[in-house]
Amino acid sequence: MHPAAGGAEKHLHRIFGKIVEMGHTVVLFTTSFPGAKEREVVDGIQVIRKGGDLMFQLTVALNLKKLDREFNFDVVVEDLNKLPVFAHWFVRKPLLVQMHHLWRMSIFAEAIFPVAFGVWFFERIIPFFYRTQPFVVVSPSTKKELAEIGVDESRISVIYNGSEKPNFPGCADLSASSAESCENAVEPYFIWLSRVHRYKGIWTALEAFEKFSKSHSEVKLYIVGDGPLLKKLPAWIKSHGLDGKVVLTGFVTGAHKYELLSSSLALLQTSYKEGWGLTVMEAAQLCKTTIASDVPGLCDSVRDGETGILFPSGDAAACASAMEKVYSDAELRKNLGQNAKRYAESFCWEKSARETLDLLQQTVEGYSRK
């Protein structure tokens, strides 16, 4: 429910919401935000919120033992995002470390140097402070990266994100019609869908569109999402002569998001780093292909040449070339979209939740044998 919630939070919600449905108790300890309740139940998950992002490590240190006394946890899951909280230092319980992606050098494109260095440094020491704990990641490429920094591959499991069809009033025929809807659009457009952060590659997308637009003035680019860089985009768009060609929607509802996806030519996913790429699957459920950065996570959610097109991360010219290829070849666009939909339908949140529950059970059993 956090206003900055994204794919990692959706993953947590879907997986552990289903684990609650299977008869288990789940407690989420997380940060607060303006207007949030300190305690509430969300889809069966008992949510407890304290403090903010910057001091969350300290907040965990001060509260985790108290929470264990209250709930007597069987197992703790540390969702390691940017900074570890060293949960195993504060409660002597089985611990599973969940990671969506490593930042590595990409963090320097997102944060100022002292902060970026801190994140980079803490990632480097993960193998030294989590010597025996099992890890779970959402893509094979992230497993490879985690092994590269020194975590034993035998302790790393891969459990994919699920995928789901749009579910809101009036969406029943959306997926069936979306494959052809862009062909009949008066103003064809690509769509970029994400939080507007540097590491999401927003500048790559805009520069690629600028190059593409020189030959295709009839095509637009929709930037869908909110974030800290959004306010800087109008000036850039105006200075590059793209007024009226780049549409900034800001935050949109889920229903509107799917409507925009359904009539688009393709999704642009230009991130420098992703754990998987849930927006890729959202587009795929509507028979939409994705043009994506060839980076960990996205190189798994997009199969190059089969469900979409990968380009070297940060290479605006290569992205523009891929846009040209997709736009100029309707048959290719259709085939990629249909393949993407079949691929998306092979992933299921129910399966992911059961695999997670099995791994939690193994974590408990492994801990008891020590």
RAWO-V342294 format. One record per backbone hydrogen bond with DSSP energy under -0.5 kcal/mol. CO is the residue of the C=O (numbers start at 1). NH is the residue of the N-H. E is the energy in kcal/mol with one decimal. If there is no record, write none. Layout:
BEGIN
co->[CO/CO]
nh->[NH/NH]
e->[E/E]
END
This chain:
BEGIN
co->[2/6/7/8/9/10/11/12/13/14/15/16/17/18/19/20/26/27/28/28/30/33/38/40/40/41/42/45/45/46/47/48/51/53/55/56/57/58/59/60/60/63/64/65/66/67/68/74/76/76/77/78/78/79/81/83/86/87/87/91/94/95/96/96/97/98/103/104/105/106/107/107/112/113/114/115/116/117/118/119/120/121/123/125/125/126/126/134/135/136/137/139/140/141/142/143/144/145/146/147/152/153/155/155/157/157/168/171/171/173/174/175/177/177/178/180/180/181/182/186/188/189/190/191/192/192/195/196/197/197/198/199/199/201/202/203/204/205/206/207/208/209/210/211/212/212/216/220/221/221/222/222/223/223/223/224/226/227/229/229/230/230/232/233/234/235/236/237/238/242/242/245/245/246/247/247/250/253/254/255/256/257/258/259/261/266/267/267/268/268/269/277/277/278/279/280/281/283/283/284/289/290/290/291/292/293/295/296/296/297/297/298/301/302/303/303/303/307/308/309/311/312/314/315/316/317/318/319/320/321/322/323/324/325/328/329/330/331/332/333/334/335/336/337/338/339/340/341/343/344/347/348/349/350/351/352/353/354/355/356/357/358/359/360/361/362/363/364/365/367]
nh->[5/10/11/12/13/14/15/16/17/18/19/20/21/22/24/23/46/29/30/48/50/36/49/42/47/43/45/42/47/28/40/30/32/56/59/60/61/62/63/63/64/67/68/69/70/71/72/94/78/96/79/80/98/81/83/81/89/90/91/93/76/134/78/98/136/80/106/107/108/109/110/111/116/117/118/119/120/121/122/123/124/125/126/128/129/129/130/97/157/99/159/143/144/145/146/147/148/149/151/150/155/156/135/157/137/159/171/174/175/177/178/179/180/181/182/183/184/184/185/188/220/265/222/268/194/224/197/229/200/202/201/272/273/205/206/207/208/209/210/211/212/213/214/214/215/216/219/190/223/247/192/224/225/249/250/194/196/230/232/233/233/234/236/237/238/239/240/242/241/245/246/221/247/248/223/249/225/257/258/259/260/261/262/263/264/191/269/291/193/270/293/280/281/282/283/284/285/286/288/287/267/292/309/269/311/295/299/274/298/300/301/302/303/304/306/307/308/290/305/292/294/315/316/319/320/321/322/323/324/325/326/327/328/329/330/333/334/335/336/337/338/339/340/341/342/343/344/345/346/347/163/352/353/354/355/356/357/358/359/360/361/362/363/364/365/366/367/368/369/370]
e->[-2.3/-2.1/-2.5/-2.1/-2.5/-2.8/-2.7/-2.4/-1.8/-1.5/-1.5/-1.8/-1.6/-1.3/-1.5/-2.2/-2.6/-0.6/-0.6/-3.2/-2.3/-2.4/-2.8/-0.5/-3.0/-0.5/-2.2/-2.7/-0.9/-2.8/-1.8/-2.6/-3.2/-1.5/-2.3/-2.7/-2.1/-2.1/-1.2/-0.5/-2.8/-2.4/-2.1/-2.0/-1.7/-2.8/-2.9/-0.6/-0.5/-2.6/-0.7/-1.3/-2.8/-0.9/-2.0/-0.6/-2.1/-1.6/-1.4/-1.7/-2.9/-0.7/-2.3/-0.6/-2.4/-2.3/-1.7/-1.2/-1.6/-1.5/-1.2/-2.5/-3.1/-3.3/-1.8/-2.2/-2.7/-3.1/-2.5/-2.1/-1.7/-1.3/-1.0/-0.9/-1.5/-0.6/-1.8/-2.6/-2.6/-2.6/-2.7/-1.7/-2.2/-1.9/-2.5/-2.3/-1.9/-1.2/-1.8/-1.2/-2.1/-1.9/-3.5/-0.6/-2.7/-0.5/-1.8/-1.4/-0.7/-1.9/-1.5/-0.6/-0.9/-1.3/-0.7/-1.0/-0.9/-0.6/-0.7/-0.5/-2.4/-3.2/-2.6/-2.9/-0.5/-3.2/-1.8/-2.1/-0.6/-0.9/-2.4/-3.5/-0.6/-2.1/-2.3/-2.6/-2.4/-2.4/-2.3/-1.8/-2.6/-3.2/-0.8/-0.6/-1.4/-0.8/-1.6/-2.2/-0.6/-2.9/-3.1/-0.7/-0.6/-2.2/-0.7/-2.0/-2.0/-1.4/-1.5/-0.7/-1.2/-0.6/-1.2/-3.0/-2.4/-2.4/-1.3/-2.7/-1.5/-2.1/-1.6/-2.6/-0.6/-0.5/-3.2/-0.7/-1.2/-2.5/-2.1/-1.9/-2.5/-2.4/-2.5/-1.0/-1.3/-2.1/-0.6/-3.0/-0.7/-0.5/-2.1/-0.9/-1.1/-2.2/-2.3/-2.3/-2.1/-1.5/-1.9/-2.3/-2.3/-0.6/-2.1/-3.0/-2.2/-1.9/-2.3/-1.2/-1.2/-1.3/-2.1/-2.0/-0.5/-0.8/-2.3/-2.6/-1.4/-0.7/-3.1/-2.7/-2.6/-2.2/-1.2/-2.1/-2.6/-2.1/-2.0/-2.2/-2.2/-2.1/-2.4/-2.7/-2.4/-0.8/-0.5/-2.4/-2.3/-2.5/-2.9/-2.0/-2.5/-2.5/-2.3/-2.1/-2.0/-2.3/-2.7/-2.1/-1.4/-1.7/-0.5/-2.2/-2.7/-2.2/-2.4/-2.1/-2.6/-2.4/-2.1/-2.4/-2.2/-2.3/-2.2/-2.1/-2.5/-2.8/-1.9/-2.0/-1.0/-1.2]
END
